[in-house]
Amino acid sequence: MTDQIQPSLVTPPTSGLDPMVALATSVHASPGVYALLLGSGVSSATGIRTGWQIVSDLVRRAATAKFPDDPAAGDAAADNPEAWWSEHGDGQPLGYSGLLEALAPTPAARDALLSGYFEPTPEELADGRKAPGEAHRAVARLIARGSVRVVLTTNFDRLLERALEAVGVQPQVLSRPEQIVGATPPRHHRATIIKLHGDYADLDKRNTVDELQTYSPKFEGLLRTVLDEYGLLVSGWSADWDLALVSALEATRNRRYPLFWGFYGASLSESASRLVAQHGAVQLPGQIADSLFGGLVTRLEALDRLAEPPISRAMAVARLKRALPDPVRRIELYDLLDREVTSVVDRVQDTQRYPLAPPPDATNQVFDDRISDLRSDVDTLLYLLTHGLFHDDDGAHDALWVRVVQRLMGAHTPVMGQPLHQYLDGLRHYPALLALCTAGVAAIVADRDVTAVHLLRRPLWRSHDGIQDEQTAVKALHPYRVVDTNMIKGLPRWGGGNSNFFFAPSHLLRLEIREPLRELEPDDQRYQAAFDRFELIASLVALTSGNKYDRNVWWGEVGIASHWTYAAADGEQYHPGLRKIVANVKSSQAFQQALALDPADSVRIADELTEAVGRMREKSGWG
């Protein structure tokens, strides 16, 4: 076949290497050649039930409703669903269709009943259940980077689809035979998910559970093609119950590319062992899906760095300056920023590089090291933002700068199955906060306060606290949410606690982004004044929030007396930046539009800002 994927190299299974090494080198050398086979073990850790568990629970519900006075009826029925249904059901074999029709007679009711098994409640989201897990997010990253194009799955849920959506990939999902006829061939599509047992929305159309054990001719043909043309990485699948899939693998006599099989524990099931022996598969023991796919991503990224060394910071800035004013090179500019952001996000989300569990030695040095490492990760990006914002004279690329902040905010994703240290969890937003401050101050140095407002208002992040509200950057990246004051005061870099830091987060941030902005504003006093204006604008944006609970001003060193001056006329202290911003709030139509502020409310908001800054001055005790 002329359009068949042609790999440059396929590493054969070897007994002398760590099998993860063979897997990583094979996938890296031949992107798109390996498909994934994901079983229920990939999703069960997130709280999603298997198909048979859903049947058992539906029977439990039916028995409980039929015998409401017998508290043991539900559990007894669930212990032997087929026997109970044979005696009390509709006379047909046990299946989803009959169960759902008995429990929920209308389509809307059936949809609601089924969604309860797969869609999370706010409480479940708060607990990290029924949401994409580490394995789903790692698979999404494999697909986004082009390493994998095809996923076979026996799962009904949509967790992988949601994980792909989060990284900007729209997959082709094939869950019904009629979809296959007009589908794009998998080799020509960026991402194809083949749901061998269908999607949960289709369960009410299945007559018997046995239908999950056989495939239509169209699905059989597609499955044969994938098994013949692609290598395979298996995870979370026992091979005990999916007879049709076992048969398809047994019928694949001559595999073109290796088969890798990840499993938890020391040994495979009998059925899986037969398939491994038949195909000479490479076994990856002791690998749950999270560690398997997360480890694969980490190894692929390490191989990337060998194959294509990253460009230097100076070279990246030079490329940005060439592309920024040229409309023809707009895509080059966006790719440059996206690659750098992706590099930062990948590092932040690497829980091996940055563990989130409470460390056994939770000393101030641990937190200082984490802050330093995260600052190093984002260094090149801060220089790109500094020069990009300053030289983007007409704000033509404001959407790009907003996108950068939003993508960095998105690096803070739910983590399930492990305790989180509050400080370390909050620091996952530290690169985004550094980027926001750098971009905002650069815009102010360029005298584009409206762009600073956009950076604070437009990037959105969905929280994981059970409320699942979309938060703007001014709330999600509030310094006091990202870094703890007492932690900062105790960092070893200061030589111990320093009570002179009235606004410790502000003090830290001003130092952290000083160097990237030094080329644009070498004068330290003017730099401090620009950062003051950014803190004032951030407080202003917070005060214009429609939700009273979000109106948290950014307490900062703008309130320290040394940042103020005296008026010659009356000897009163005032802040020049505050005066300018108050004037803009009251009179600048562009400023009011950027804030979505009704002009009638401008005087009130300006007074609230002045009052909030006055409280900062009081807190600092006049420096």
C-alpha positions as CSV (number, residue, x, y, z in Angstrom):
1,M,0.0,0.0,0.0
2,T,1.5,3.3,-1.1
3,D,0.0,5.4,1.7
4,Q,1.1,3.0,4.4
5,I,3.0,4.6,7.3
6,Q,6.7,4.1,6.8
7,P,8.7,4.1,10.0
8,S,12.3,5.1,10.0
9,L,13.2,2.6,12.7
10,V,11.5,0.1,14.9
11,T,13.4,-1.1,17.9
12,P,12.7,-4.9,18.3
13,P,11.9,-6.3,21.7
14,T,15.0,-7.1,23.6
15,S,15.7,-8.9,26.9
16,G,18.8,-6.8,27.7
17,L,17.1,-3.4,28.1
18,D,14.4,-2.0,30.4
19,P,11.2,-2.7,28.3
20,M,10.2,0.9,28.8
21,V,13.4,1.8,26.9
22,A,12.4,-0.4,24.0
23,L,8.9,1.1,24.0
24,A,10.1,4.7,24.1
25,T,12.7,4.3,21.4
26,S,10.2,2.5,19.1
27,V,7.5,5.1,19.5
28,H,9.9,8.0,19.2
29,A,11.5,6.6,16.0
30,S,8.1,5.8,14.4
31,P,5.5,8.4,15.4
32,G,2.0,7.3,14.5
33,V,2.9,3.7,14.0
34,Y,1.8,2.4,17.4
35,A,-1.9,2.2,18.4
36,L,-3.1,1.9,22.0
37,L,-5.5,-0.7,23.4
38,L,-7.1,0.7,26.6
39,G,-9.2,-1.5,28.9
40,S,-11.4,-0.7,31.9
41,G,-8.3,-0.5,34.1
42,V,-7.5,2.9,32.6
43,S,-10.7,4.5,33.7
44,S,-11.6,2.5,36.8
45,A,-9.2,4.5,39.0
46,T,-11.3,7.6,38.2
47,G,-14.5,6.0,39.6
48,I,-16.0,4.9,36.3
49,R,-17.7,1.5,36.5
50,T,-17.2,-1.3,34.0
51,G,-20.0,-2.5,31.8
52,W,-20.8,-5.5,34.0
53,Q,-20.7,-3.4,37.1
54,I,-23.3,-1.1,35.5
55,V,-25.5,-4.1,34.8
56,S,-25.2,-5.3,38.4
57,D,-26.1,-1.9,39.7
58,L,-29.1,-1.5,37.4
59,V,-30.3,-4.9,38.6
60,R,-29.8,-3.8,42.2
61,R,-31.9,-0.7,41.5
62,A,-34.6,-2.7,39.9
63,A,-34.7,-5.2,42.8
64,T,-34.8,-2.5,45.4
65,A,-37.7,-0.7,43.6
66,K,-39.6,-4.0,43.2
67,F,-39.1,-5.1,46.8
68,P,-38.9,-1.8,48.8
69,D,-39.7,-3.5,52.1
70,D,-36.7,-5.9,51.8
71,P,-33.5,-4.0,52.5
72,A,-31.4,-7.0,51.3
73,A,-33.2,-7.4,48.0
74,G,-30.9,-5.1,46.0
75,D,-27.6,-6.6,47.1
76,A,-28.9,-10.2,46.7
77,A,-29.9,-9.4,43.1
78,A,-26.6,-7.8,42.3
79,D,-24.8,-10.9,43.5
80,N,-26.4,-12.9,40.7
81,P,-27.9,-10.4,38.2
82,E,-28.7,-13.0,35.5
83,A,-30.6,-15.3,37.9
84,W,-32.7,-12.4,39.3
85,W,-33.5,-11.0,35.8
86,S,-34.5,-14.5,34.6
87,E,-37.0,-14.7,37.4
88,H,-38.3,-11.1,37.5
89,G,-37.4,-9.5,34.2
90,D,-39.2,-9.1,30.9
91,G,-38.6,-12.7,29.6
92,Q,-35.7,-11.5,27.4
93,P,-32.0,-12.2,28.2
94,L,-30.4,-9.8,30.6
95,G,-29.4,-6.7,28.7
96,Y,-29.1,-2.9,28.9
97,S,-32.1,-2.2,26.8
98,G,-34.6,-4.1,29.0
99,L,-33.1,-2.9,32.2
100,L,-33.1,0.7,31.1
101,E,-36.7,0.5,29.8
102,A,-37.9,-1.0,33.1
103,L,-36.1,1.7,35.2
104,A,-36.5,4.7,33.0
105,P,-39.4,4.5,30.4
106,T,-38.6,7.7,28.4
107,P,-35.5,8.5,26.4
108,A,-34.8,11.6,28.6
109,A,-35.0,9.5,31.7
110,R,-32.7,6.9,30.3
111,D,-30.2,9.5,29.3
112,A,-30.2,10.9,32.8
113,L,-29.9,7.5,34.4
114,L,-26.9,6.6,32.2
115,S,-25.2,9.9,32.6
116,G,-25.1,9.4,36.3
117,Y,-22.6,6.5,35.8
118,F,-20.3,8.6,33.6
119,E,-20.8,12.3,34.2
120,P,-19.5,13.7,37.5
121,T,-21.4,15.6,40.1
122,P,-19.8,18.6,41.8
123,E,-18.9,16.4,44.8
124,E,-17.3,13.8,42.6
125,L,-15.3,16.4,40.8
126,A,-14.1,17.8,44.1
127,D,-12.9,14.3,44.9
128,G,-11.3,13.9,41.5
129,R,-13.7,11.2,40.3
130,K,-15.2,10.7,36.9
131,A,-12.7,13.2,35.5
132,P,-9.7,12.5,33.2
133,G,-6.9,10.9,35.2
134,E,-3.2,11.1,34.7
135,A,-3.3,8.2,32.2
136,H,-6.0,10.0,30.1
137,R,-4.0,13.3,30.1
138,A,-0.8,11.5,29.2
139,V,-2.4,9.7,26.3
140,A,-3.8,13.1,25.2
141,R,-0.3,14.5,25.2
142,L,1.0,11.5,23.2
143,I,-1.7,12.2,20.6
144,A,-1.1,16.0,20.6
145,R,2.6,15.4,20.0
146,G,1.8,13.1,17.1
147,S,3.3,9.9,18.7
148,V,-0.1,8.1,18.6
149,R,-3.0,8.4,16.2
150,V,-5.2,5.5,16.9
151,V,-6.8,4.3,20.2
152,L,-8.8,1.1,20.6
153,T,-10.8,1.1,23.8
154,T,-13.4,-1.2,25.4
155,N,-14.6,1.7,27.7
156,F,-17.9,3.5,27.3
157,D,-16.8,6.7,29.0
158,R,-15.7,10.0,27.4
159,L,-12.7,10.7,29.6
160,L,-10.2,10.5,26.8
161,E,-12.3,12.8,24.6
162,R,-12.3,15.3,27.4
163,A,-8.6,15.1,27.9
164,L,-8.0,15.6,24.2
165,E,-10.3,18.6,24.2
166,A,-8.2,20.1,27.0
167,V,-5.1,20.0,24.8
168,G,-6.9,21.3,21.7
169,V,-7.3,18.0,19.8
170,Q,-10.7,17.1,18.2
171,P,-10.7,13.3,17.8
172,Q,-12.6,11.2,15.3
173,V,-14.7,8.9,17.5
174,L,-16.1,5.7,16.0
175,S,-18.5,3.9,18.3
176,R,-21.2,2.6,15.9
177,P,-20.8,0.5,12.7
178,E,-22.6,3.1,10.5
179,Q,-19.9,5.7,11.4
180,I,-17.2,3.7,9.8
181,V,-18.4,4.0,6.2
182,G,-17.8,7.7,5.9
183,A,-14.9,8.0,8.4
184,T,-11.5,9.3,7.5
185,P,-9.0,6.4,7.4
186,P,-7.1,6.5,10.7
187,R,-3.7,6.9,9.1
188,H,-5.0,10.2,7.6
189,H,-6.6,11.6,10.8
190,R,-4.7,13.2,13.7
191,A,-6.7,11.2,16.3
192,T,-9.1,8.3,16.0
193,I,-10.8,6.7,19.0
194,I,-12.4,3.3,18.2
195,K,-14.9,2.5,20.9
196,L,-15.2,-1.3,20.4
197,H,-18.1,-1.6,22.9
198,G,-19.7,1.7,21.9
199,D,-20.4,4.9,23.8
200,Y,-22.4,5.0,27.0
201,A,-25.1,7.0,25.1
202,D,-25.7,3.9,23.0
203,L,-26.2,1.4,25.8
204,D,-30.0,1.7,25.7
205,K,-29.9,0.4,22.2
206,R,-28.1,-2.9,23.1
207,N,-30.4,-5.9,23.4
208,T,-28.1,-8.1,25.5
209,V,-24.8,-8.0,27.3
210,D,-23.6,-10.6,24.9
211,E,-23.6,-7.9,22.1
212,L,-20.5,-6.5,23.8
213,Q,-18.7,-9.8,23.1
214,T,-19.2,-9.7,19.3
215,Y,-18.5,-7.0,16.7
216,S,-20.3,-6.1,13.5
217,P,-18.5,-7.0,10.2
218,K,-17.6,-3.3,9.7
219,F,-16.0,-3.1,13.2
220,E,-14.2,-6.5,12.6
221,G,-12.8,-5.2,9.3
222,L,-11.5,-1.9,10.9
223,L,-10.1,-3.9,13.9
224,R,-8.2,-6.2,11.6
225,T,-6.7,-3.3,9.7
226,V,-5.5,-1.7,12.9
227,L,-4.1,-4.9,14.3
228,D,-2.3,-5.6,11.0
229,E,-0.9,-2.2,10.2
230,Y,0.0,-0.8,13.7
231,G,2.2,-1.8,16.6
232,L,0.2,-2.1,19.8
233,L,0.5,-0.9,23.4
234,V,-2.0,-2.6,25.8
235,S,-2.9,-1.2,29.2
236,G,-5.7,-1.9,31.6
237,W,-7.1,-4.9,29.7
238,S,-7.1,-8.4,31.2
239,A,-8.3,-10.4,28.0
240,D,-10.6,-12.4,30.3
241,W,-14.1,-11.3,29.1
242,D,-13.7,-9.6,25.6
243,L,-13.9,-12.8,23.6
244,A,-14.3,-11.0,20.2
245,L,-11.2,-8.9,20.8
246,V,-9.2,-11.9,22.0
247,S,-10.2,-13.8,18.8
248,A,-9.2,-10.8,16.7
249,L,-5.8,-10.7,18.3
250,E,-5.4,-14.5,17.9
251,A,-6.3,-14.3,14.2
252,T,-3.5,-11.7,13.7
253,R,-0.8,-14.2,12.8
254,N,2.0,-12.0,11.6
255,R,2.4,-8.7,13.4
256,R,4.4,-6.1,11.4
257,Y,5.4,-4.2,14.6
258,P,6.0,-5.2,18.2
259,L,3.2,-5.6,20.8
260,F,3.9,-4.1,24.3
261,W,1.7,-5.1,27.2
262,G,1.6,-3.1,30.4
263,F,-0.1,-4.6,33.5
264,Y,-0.2,-4.1,37.2
265,G,1.3,-6.9,39.3
266,A,3.7,-9.6,38.6
267,S,1.9,-11.8,36.1
268,L,-0.9,-11.7,33.4
269,S,-4.1,-13.6,33.3
270,E,-4.1,-16.9,31.4
271,S,-5.8,-15.5,28.3
272,A,-3.4,-12.6,28.2
273,S,-0.4,-14.8,28.7
274,R,-1.4,-16.9,25.7
275,L,-1.6,-13.8,23.5
276,V,1.8,-12.6,24.8
277,A,3.3,-15.9,23.9
278,Q,1.7,-16.0,20.5
279,H,3.0,-12.6,19.5
280,G,6.2,-12.5,21.4
281,A,5.0,-9.4,23.1
282,V,7.2,-7.3,25.4
283,Q,5.8,-7.4,28.9
284,L,5.8,-4.2,31.1
285,P,5.0,-5.6,34.6
286,G,4.1,-3.4,37.6
287,Q,2.8,-0.6,35.3
288,I,-0.5,1.0,36.1
289,A,-1.8,3.2,33.2
290,D,-0.8,6.4,35.0
291,S,2.9,5.4,35.3
292,L,3.0,3.6,31.9
293,F,1.8,6.5,29.8
294,G,3.3,9.2,32.0
295,G,6.6,7.5,31.9
296,L,6.4,7.1,28.1
297,V,5.7,10.8,27.7
298,T,8.7,11.7,29.9
299,R,11.0,9.4,27.9
300,L,9.8,10.7,24.6
301,E,10.4,14.3,25.7
302,A,13.9,13.3,26.8
303,L,14.6,11.8,23.3
304,D,13.2,15.0,21.7
305,R,15.8,17.0,23.5
306,L,18.5,14.8,22.1
307,A,17.2,14.9,18.6
308,E,16.5,18.6,18.5
309,P,18.3,20.8,21.0
310,P,16.3,23.7,22.2
311,I,17.1,27.1,20.8
312,S,18.9,29.6,23.0
313,R,17.0,32.3,24.7
314,A,18.7,35.0,22.6
315,M,17.8,33.1,19.4
316,A,14.2,32.7,20.5
317,V,13.9,36.5,21.1
318,A,15.6,37.2,17.8
319,R,13.0,35.0,15.9
320,L,10.2,36.7,17.8
321,K,11.4,40.2,16.8
322,R,11.6,39.1,13.1
323,A,8.2,37.6,13.1
324,L,6.3,40.1,15.2
325,P,5.8,42.9,12.7
326,D,5.4,40.7,9.6
327,P,1.8,39.5,9.0
328,V,3.2,36.8,6.7
329,R,5.1,35.2,9.6
330,R,2.1,35.2,12.0
331,I,2.0,31.4,12.1
332,E,5.8,31.3,12.8
333,L,5.2,33.7,15.7
334,Y,2.4,31.6,17.2
335,D,4.3,28.4,16.8
336,L,7.3,29.9,18.6
337,L,5.2,30.9,21.6
338,D,3.2,27.6,21.5
339,R,6.3,25.4,21.5
340,E,7.8,27.3,24.5
341,V,4.5,27.2,26.4
342,T,4.1,23.5,25.7
343,S,7.6,22.9,27.1
344,V,6.7,24.8,30.3
345,V,3.3,23.0,30.7
346,D,4.9,19.6,30.2
347,R,7.4,20.3,32.9
348,V,4.8,21.6,35.4
349,Q,2.6,18.6,34.8
350,D,5.4,16.1,35.3
351,T,4.7,14.8,38.8
352,Q,7.9,12.9,38.8
353,R,9.8,16.1,38.2
354,Y,7.5,18.1,40.6
355,P,5.9,15.7,43.1
356,L,2.8,17.2,44.7
357,A,2.5,14.8,47.7
358,P,3.6,16.2,51.1
359,P,7.4,15.6,51.2
360,P,8.8,13.8,54.1
361,D,11.1,16.8,54.7
362,A,8.8,19.7,54.0
363,T,11.4,22.3,54.8
364,N,11.7,25.9,53.5
365,Q,14.5,24.7,51.3
366,V,12.1,22.3,49.5
367,F,9.8,25.2,48.6
368,D,12.7,27.5,47.7
369,D,14.1,24.9,45.3
370,R,10.6,24.4,43.7
371,I,10.2,28.1,43.2
372,S,13.7,28.4,41.6
373,D,13.2,25.4,39.3
374,L,9.8,26.7,38.1
375,R,11.3,30.1,37.5
376,S,14.1,28.5,35.5
377,D,11.5,26.5,33.4
378,V,9.7,29.7,32.3
379,D,12.8,31.9,31.8
380,T,12.9,32.0,28.0
381,L,9.1,32.5,27.8
382,L,9.4,35.5,30.1
383,Y,11.9,37.1,27.8
384,L,9.6,36.4,24.8
385,L,6.7,38.0,26.5
386,T,8.7,41.0,27.6
387,H,9.8,41.8,24.0
388,G,6.5,40.6,22.4
389,L,4.3,42.9,24.5
390,F,6.6,45.9,24.3
391,H,7.0,45.7,20.5
392,D,3.4,44.8,19.7
393,D,2.7,48.5,19.2
394,D,-0.9,48.3,18.1
395,G,-1.9,45.3,20.2
396,A,-2.4,43.2,17.1
397,H,-1.3,40.1,18.9
398,D,-3.2,40.6,22.2
399,A,-5.1,37.3,21.6
400,L,-1.8,35.5,21.5
401,W,-0.6,36.9,24.8
402,V,-3.9,36.0,26.4
403,R,-3.6,32.5,25.0
404,V,-0.2,32.1,26.5
405,V,-1.4,33.0,30.0
406,Q,-4.5,30.8,29.6
407,R,-2.5,27.7,28.5
408,L,-0.1,28.2,31.5
409,M,-3.1,28.4,33.8
410,G,-4.3,25.1,32.3
411,A,-1.2,23.3,33.5
412,H,-2.9,23.2,36.9
413,T,-5.1,20.2,36.4
414,P,-6.9,17.8,38.8
415,V,-4.6,15.1,40.4
416,M,-6.4,12.1,41.7
417,G,-5.5,9.3,44.1
418,Q,-2.8,11.1,46.1
419,P,-2.7,13.7,48.9
420,L,-1.5,17.2,47.8
421,H,0.7,19.6,49.7
422,Q,-1.1,22.9,49.7
423,Y,2.0,25.0,48.9
424,L,3.3,22.6,46.2
425,D,-0.2,22.4,44.6
426,G,-0.5,26.2,44.5
427,L,2.9,26.6,42.9
428,R,1.6,24.8,39.8
429,H,0.2,28.2,38.9
430,Y,3.5,30.0,39.6
431,P,4.7,30.0,35.9
432,A,1.4,31.4,34.8
433,L,1.6,34.1,37.5
434,L,5.1,35.0,36.4
435,A,4.0,35.2,32.8
436,L,1.0,37.4,33.7
437,C,3.1,39.8,35.7
438,T,5.8,40.0,33.1
439,A,3.4,40.6,30.2
440,G,1.3,43.0,32.2
441,V,4.3,45.1,33.3
442,A,5.8,45.1,29.8
443,A,2.4,46.4,28.4
444,I,2.5,49.2,31.0
445,V,6.1,50.1,30.2
446,A,4.8,50.4,26.6
447,D,2.0,52.6,27.9
448,R,-0.7,50.1,26.9
449,D,-2.8,49.8,30.1
450,V,-5.8,48.4,28.2
451,T,-3.7,45.4,27.2
452,A,-2.9,44.8,30.8
453,V,-6.6,44.8,31.6
454,H,-7.2,42.2,28.8
455,L,-4.4,40.0,30.3
456,L,-6.2,40.0,33.7
457,R,-9.7,39.6,32.5
458,R,-9.7,37.3,29.4
459,P,-7.7,34.2,30.3
460,L,-10.0,31.7,32.0
461,W,-9.3,28.7,34.2
462,R,-11.8,26.1,35.5
463,S,-11.2,25.3,39.1
464,H,-11.2,21.8,40.6
465,D,-12.8,22.7,44.0
466,G,-16.2,21.2,43.3
467,I,-17.8,24.5,42.2
468,Q,-16.1,24.2,38.7
469,D,-16.5,27.9,38.0
470,E,-14.5,29.6,35.3
471,Q,-12.1,32.0,36.9
472,T,-10.4,34.9,35.3
473,A,-6.7,35.3,35.6
474,V,-7.1,38.1,38.2
475,K,-8.8,35.6,40.5
476,A,-7.1,32.3,39.7
477,L,-3.6,33.8,39.7
478,H,-4.1,36.1,42.7
479,P,-0.6,36.0,44.3
480,Y,-1.9,35.1,47.7
481,R,-3.6,32.0,46.2
482,V,-0.4,30.9,44.3
483,V,2.2,31.5,47.0
484,D,1.9,31.6,50.8
485,T,3.1,34.7,52.6
486,N,4.7,32.8,55.5
487,M,6.4,30.4,53.1
488,I,7.9,33.2,51.2
489,K,9.1,35.0,54.3
490,G,10.9,31.8,55.4
491,L,12.7,31.0,52.2
492,P,16.5,30.4,52.7
493,R,17.2,32.9,49.9
494,W,16.5,35.7,52.4
495,G,18.6,34.3,55.1
496,G,15.6,33.4,57.2
497,G,12.3,35.2,58.0
498,N,12.2,38.9,57.2
499,S,9.5,40.9,58.9
500,N,10.1,43.9,56.6
501,F,8.2,42.1,53.8
502,F,4.8,43.6,54.4
503,F,3.6,42.2,51.1
504,A,5.9,39.1,50.6
505,P,4.3,37.8,47.3
506,S,4.6,41.2,45.7
507,H,8.3,41.5,46.8
508,L,9.1,38.0,45.4
509,L,7.4,38.7,42.1
510,R,9.1,42.0,41.6
511,L,12.5,40.3,42.0
512,E,11.6,37.3,39.9
513,I,10.7,39.2,36.7
514,R,13.2,42.1,37.0
515,E,15.9,40.7,34.7
516,P,13.6,40.0,31.7
517,L,12.3,43.6,31.9
518,R,15.7,45.2,32.5
519,E,16.4,45.6,28.8
520,L,13.2,47.6,28.4
521,E,13.3,49.5,31.6
522,P,16.8,49.7,33.1
523,D,15.9,52.3,35.7
524,D,14.9,50.4,38.9
525,Q,12.6,53.2,40.2
526,R,10.7,53.4,37.0
527,Y,10.4,49.6,36.9
528,Q,8.9,49.7,40.5
529,A,6.5,52.4,39.3
530,A,5.4,50.2,36.4
531,F,4.8,47.2,38.7
532,D,2.9,49.5,41.0
533,R,0.6,50.4,38.1
534,F,0.1,46.7,37.2
535,E,-0.9,45.9,40.8
536,L,-3.3,48.9,40.8
537,I,-4.9,47.7,37.5
538,A,-5.2,44.1,38.8
539,S,-7.0,45.5,41.9
540,L,-9.2,47.6,39.7
541,V,-10.1,44.5,37.5
542,A,-10.9,42.6,40.7
543,L,-13.2,45.4,42.0
544,T,-15.2,45.4,38.7
545,S,-15.9,41.7,39.0
546,G,-19.6,40.9,39.0
547,N,-19.2,38.4,41.9
548,K,-18.7,40.1,45.3
549,Y,-16.6,37.1,46.4
550,D,-14.1,37.7,43.6
551,R,-13.4,41.3,44.5
552,N,-10.1,40.6,46.1
553,V,-7.6,43.4,45.4
554,W,-3.9,42.5,44.8
555,W,-2.2,43.6,48.0
556,G,1.3,44.7,47.1
557,E,4.2,47.0,47.6
558,V,2.3,49.7,45.8
559,G,1.1,50.5,49.4
560,I,4.6,51.1,50.8
561,A,5.3,54.8,51.6
562,S,8.6,54.9,49.6
563,H,6.6,54.4,46.4
564,W,4.6,57.6,47.1
565,T,5.4,61.3,46.8
566,Y,4.3,64.6,48.2
567,A,2.1,67.1,46.5
568,A,3.7,70.5,46.3
569,A,0.4,72.3,46.9
570,D,-0.9,70.7,50.1
571,G,1.9,68.4,51.2
572,E,-0.4,65.4,51.0
573,Q,1.1,62.1,49.9
574,Y,-0.1,60.6,46.7
575,H,0.8,57.8,44.2
576,P,1.3,59.1,40.6
577,G,0.2,55.7,39.2
578,L,-3.0,55.7,41.2
579,R,-3.9,59.2,40.1
580,K,-3.4,58.3,36.4
581,I,-5.5,55.1,36.7
582,V,-8.3,56.9,38.6
583,A,-8.4,59.5,35.8
584,N,-8.6,56.7,33.2
585,V,-11.4,55.0,35.0
586,K,-13.4,58.2,35.2
587,S,-12.8,59.6,31.7
588,S,-11.3,57.0,29.3
589,Q,-13.9,55.3,27.2
590,A,-11.4,52.7,26.0
591,F,-10.4,51.9,29.6
592,Q,-14.0,51.6,30.6
593,Q,-14.8,49.3,27.7
594,A,-11.9,47.1,28.5
595,L,-13.2,46.8,32.1
596,A,-16.8,46.2,30.9
597,L,-17.5,49.1,33.2
598,D,-20.7,51.2,33.1
599,P,-19.6,54.9,33.0
600,A,-22.1,55.6,35.7
601,D,-20.2,53.3,38.1
602,S,-16.8,54.8,37.3
603,V,-16.7,57.2,40.2
604,R,-17.7,54.5,42.7
605,I,-15.1,52.1,41.4
606,A,-12.4,54.7,41.4
607,D,-13.3,55.6,45.0
608,E,-13.2,51.8,46.0
609,L,-9.7,51.5,44.4
610,T,-8.5,54.5,46.3
611,E,-9.9,53.2,49.5
612,A,-8.3,49.8,49.0
613,V,-4.9,51.3,48.4
614,G,-5.3,53.3,51.5
615,R,-5.8,50.1,53.5
616,M,-2.5,48.8,51.9
617,R,-0.7,51.9,53.2
618,E,-2.1,51.4,56.7
619,K,-1.0,47.7,56.6
620,S,2.6,48.7,55.7
621,G,2.8,51.1,58.6
622,W,4.2,53.7,56.1
623,G,7.2,51.6,55.3
